[in-house]
Structure formats: structure tokens, C-alpha cells
């Protein structure tokens, strides 16, 4: 497969704005090839990894710590406390605050949640939300509304939300998010589009969304990115990752 055009590297400009690389990845509780998973994450060189299906049961904190350390990252929040979504970052990020949110649960369905944080990169403040929406269409639509509300409650000028939506772009829940946020792939497609399944991807059910003011510099599945091997993408988990480069303006004022 041909190498895609370059994705901008991370960096902070003189005016305090920041280019941030965000990776969204359903890792299926690390039940597949962990070495391949780590190689993919490292090759993407993300500032943030918004994880879905992080380990969340027996000794899940140790598993999260091992993944972060092996990937050259640090644990920020989520995992068992958010029913699966998790946030990892580089040391470049300054963590202002975190909150894990458990969503209303429909009897008979899995518990779902959001991992959220407010981070600073240089002069840029960014709200961050990792999600894994329901397999049930009705529950999923309600969760999409809760996601929009939660982003607003972060009370930051700019935010990014990403995850496994269990819905396609023409689906009702996906459209609810895209009507209120910018679908990064639609704004600036880069790399590959489809995320499921790795062996024969035919649908886009994983996505990165941003609020107004965040500039999307490129977003997609990192096929052909130097260091990302197709064999690793197939072995690491049952979803393909989505990598986005975002330019976040400097905040007008910083909180202590």
C-alpha cells in the first residue's frame, strides 16, 4: 500500500497554539497481540490515545500501566472506572482535571461510560472525551446526546471526542454527533477510511470529532504511515485505529 502524505508532527507555536496528534483505538481488552498493539501506537506518535475496551476487571490498573509504559505514555484516566474508555497521553500534556462518567444503563445491556479530561498543551486548553457507544440503537442515540452535553459541561473553548460509535456515518446517532461537532475524517481525510474489521474493512464506526475552532490537519486509519505494518494492524485488535492531527488555538486565559 502506498504511503499516505505526511501527517503534521506535534508541536507548539510561538503564539501558544499546539498541533496535537490524537489516536482513537478499540483495543479489545488487550486480548490479541499486545506487542503488535504497542508497535502500532508507538509508530503513530500520538500525544493522546483515546482507548475503548481498555482492561476493566481483575488487576485492570496494572494492565493499563503496562500498556502506557510500553507505549511511551502515561495513564490519565478511565479504564475500569469508566466501563472501558480510557485516556493515555505523553508527558507533554499537563492534566488540569479528570472525570470518569458512568452512563444510565439499560437492563440486560453492558454498562457504558465516558473517560474525560481537561489538558493543556503549551497555551492550548483542550477538553478530551473517550467513548464506546451502545450496540442498541435507542440507547446509543441517547448516549450521543449525553456526549454532546458532557463536552459542553467541560467548560473549555476547544474539545475533542473520539471512540467506537457502533454506528456508521448515515446512522441516527452518528448524525446527531456530526450535526453538533466536526467529523474529522469528513473535514480532512487522510490515510484510510474504514475501521472495521481489520482483515476486510468495510465500515467506518470509529471516529474523531472536534468542536468549532479546532483545525483538522488530517484524519484517518494510518495505513502506510512509516512504522505501521499491515500485519500489526490485523494482529493488534479487532478494530483499526483512527489517527488525527489537530491544531488547537491558544486559550485566551488559563486556569491555575
C-alpha positions in Angstrom: 0.0 0.0 0.0 1.3 3.4 -0.9 2.4 5.7 1.9 -0.1 8.5 2.6 1.0 12.1 2.5 2.7 13.1 5.7 0.6 13.9 8.8 1.9 17.0 10.7 4.1 16.3 13.7 3.3 17.5 17.1 4.5 20.9 18.2 3.8 24.2 19.9 3.9 27.5 18.1 5.2 30.8 19.4 1.6 32.1 19.9 0.9 29.1 22.2 -1.3 27.2 19.8 -0.5 23.5 19.6 -0.6 20.7 17.0 -1.7 17.5 18.8 -1.9 14.0 17.4 -4.9 12.1 18.7 -5.2 8.3 18.3 -8.6 6.6 18.9 -8.3 2.8 19.3 -10.6 0.0 20.4 -8.0 -2.5 21.9 -10.4 -5.3 22.8 -9.1 -5.5 26.4 -5.7 -6.4 25.1 -6.8 -9.9 24.3 -4.9 -10.0 21.0 -1.2 -9.4 20.0 0.0 -6.9 22.7 3.4 -6.4 21.1 1.7 -5.5 17.7 -0.6 -3.2 19.6 2.3 -1.3 21.2 4.1 -1.1 17.9 1.1 0.5 16.2 0.7 3.0 19.0 4.4 4.0 19.0 4.5 4.3 15.3 1.6 6.7 15.3 3.5 9.0 17.7 0.3 10.3 19.4 0.1 12.9 22.1 -3.2 11.4 23.2 -4.6 7.9 22.9 -8.4 7.7 23.4 -8.9 4.0 24.2 -12.0 1.9 24.1 -12.4 -1.6 25.6 -9.5 -1.0 28.0 -9.0 -3.7 30.6 -11.5 -3.1 33.3 -11.8 -6.2 35.5 -9.1 -8.1 37.5 -6.0 -6.0 38.0 -7.0 -3.7 35.2 -4.9 -0.8 36.6 -1.7 -2.9 36.2 -2.7 -3.8 32.7 -3.3 -0.1 31.8 0.0 0.9 33.4 1.9 -1.8 31.4 0.3 -0.6 28.1 1.1 3.0 28.9 4.7 2.3 29.8 5.3 0.1 26.8 3.9 2.7 24.5 5.9 5.5 26.0 2.8 7.2 27.5 1.2 7.8 30.9 -2.2 6.9 32.2 -4.5 9.9 32.6 -8.0 8.4 33.5 -10.6 5.8 32.7 -10.5 2.1 32.2 -12.5 0.2 34.9 -13.8 3.4 36.4 -15.4 4.4 33.0 -16.5 0.9 32.0 -13.8 0.7 29.3 -13.0 4.1 27.8 -9.5 5.3 28.8 -7.2 8.2 28.1 -3.4 8.0 27.8 -1.0 10.9 27.0 2.6 11.8 26.6 4.3 13.9 29.3 3.7 16.9 27.0 0.2 17.2 28.4 -0.5 19.0 31.6 -3.5 17.4 33.3 -5.9 20.0 34.8 -8.7 17.7 35.8 -10.3 14.3 35.0 -13.7 12.7 35.5 -15.0 9.3 34.7 -18.7 9.1 34.0 -20.9 6.0 34.1 -24.0 6.4 31.8 -27.5 5.3 32.5 -27.7 1.5 31.9 -30.5 -0.4 30.1 -31.2 -3.7 31.9 -29.6 -6.6 30.0 -27.0 -4.3 28.2 -23.4 -3.6 29.0 -22.5 -0.7 31.3 -21.1 2.2 29.3 -19.2 5.3 30.3 -17.0 8.3 29.3 -13.4 9.0 30.2 -13.0 12.8 30.3 -10.1 15.2 31.0 -9.1 18.8 30.5 -5.5 19.0 29.4 -3.1 21.8 28.4 -0.5 21.7 25.6 1.5 24.8 25.7 -1.0 27.6 25.6 -3.8 25.4 24.3 -6.5 24.0 26.7 -8.4 21.0 25.4 -11.3 19.0 26.7 -11.0 15.3 25.9 -13.6 12.5 25.9 -13.2 8.9 25.0 -16.4 6.9 24.4 -17.8 3.5 23.3 -21.4 3.8 22.5 -24.1 1.1 22.8 -24.9 -1.7 20.4 -28.6 -0.8 21.0 -29.8 1.9 18.6 -32.1 3.5 21.1 -29.6 3.6 23.9 -26.8 4.7 21.5 -28.9 7.7 20.4 -29.4 8.8 24.0 -25.7 8.4 24.7 -24.8 10.6 21.7 -26.9 13.3 23.3 -25.2 12.8 26.7 -21.8 13.0 24.9 -22.7 16.4 23.5 -23.9 17.6 26.9 -20.8 16.3 28.6 -18.5 18.2 26.2 -20.3 21.4 27.0 -20.0 20.7 30.7 -16.2 20.6 30.4 -16.4 24.4 30.0 -13.4 24.7 27.7 -13.0 26.6 24.5 -12.0 23.6 22.5 -12.6 19.9 22.8 -12.1 16.5 21.0 -14.2 13.4 21.4 -13.4 10.1 19.9 -14.3 6.4 20.1 -16.1 3.4 18.8 -19.6 4.6 17.9 -21.1 1.3 16.9 -22.8 3.3 14.2 -22.0 4.4 10.6 -22.0 7.9 9.3 -25.5 7.5 7.9 -26.8 6.3 11.3 -29.0 8.4 13.5 -26.6 8.5 16.4 -23.6 9.3 14.2 -25.5 12.1 12.5 -26.5 13.5 15.9 -22.8 13.9 16.8 -21.8 15.2 13.3 -24.6 17.8 13.5 -23.1 19.3 16.6 -19.4 18.6 16.1 -16.9 18.4 13.2 -16.3 14.8 11.9 -12.5 15.0 11.4 -12.4 12.4 8.6 -15.0 14.3 6.7 -13.2 17.6 7.3 -9.7 16.4 6.2 -9.5 12.8 5.1 -6.1 11.2 5.3 -4.9 7.6 5.2 -7.7 5.1 5.2 -11.4 5.5 5.9 -12.9 2.2 7.1 -12.1 0.8 10.6 -14.0 -2.5 10.9 -12.8 -5.2 10.6 -9.0 -5.1 10.1 -8.9 -8.1 7.8 -11.5 -6.6 5.4 -12.6 -3.1 6.5 -15.9 -2.1 5.0 -17.4 0.3 7.5 -16.4 3.4 9.5 -17.7 3.0 13.0 -14.7 4.7 14.8 -14.3 8.4 14.6 -12.7 11.6 15.9 -14.9 14.7 16.4 -13.9 18.2 17.3 -15.6 21.4 18.5 -15.6 24.6 16.5 -12.2 26.4 16.3 -10.1 23.2 16.2 -8.4 22.9 12.8 -8.3 19.3 11.5 -5.0 18.8 9.6 -5.6 15.2 8.7 -7.6 12.2 10.0 -7.9 8.5 9.1 -6.6 5.0 9.5 -2.8 5.2 9.4 -2.2 2.8 6.5 1.3 3.3 5.1 2.4 5.5 7.9 6.1 4.8 8.5 6.5 2.1 11.1 2.8 1.0 10.9 2.8 -2.5 9.4 -0.4 -4.0 8.0 0.4 -7.3 9.8 0.4 -5.4 13.1 -2.9 -3.6 12.3 -4.5 -7.0 11.7 -3.0 -8.7 14.8 -3.4 -5.9 17.4 -7.1 -5.9 17.9 -10.5 -6.2 16.0 -10.7 -2.5 15.0 -8.4 -0.3 13.0 -7.2 2.9 14.8 -8.0 6.4 13.7 -5.2 9.0 13.9 -5.9 12.7 13.7 -3.6 15.8 13.7 -5.4 18.8 15.2 -4.3 22.4 15.6 -5.7 23.8 18.8 -5.6 27.6 19.3 -4.1 29.1 22.4 -6.7 29.8 25.2 -7.4 33.4 26.0 -6.9 32.7 29.7 -5.5 29.8 31.7 -6.8 28.4 34.9 -4.3 27.8 37.6 
